[in-house]
């Protein structure tokens, strides 16, 4: 499985290059920039750990299309997955979602205390 960096590991400091952090934020926000993926995340928020078969039924989506969207969310580190026999279960990675929507991102766009 692909190793995912968290937002806090790559948040830019005054001396570090911002490019890696911006790349990470871009991939995560691209994953969020889709109505179907937001619906998936909403269902996972409501129900916790959910089998892919149940998600497909609730979202009225073909399992192949759902798998495509789940992979994007997984690669962005926004959800987590566990296999149990033939079934895959997914849940929201609350820690990463909270970091993404946190002060860490906001500080990237704030002026220093010297300029504001």
Helices and strands as residue ranges (DSSP letters): H 7-10, H 19-32, H 35-47, E 50-51, H 52-59, H 63-75, E 79-84, E 87-92, H 94-100, H 103-106, G 107-109
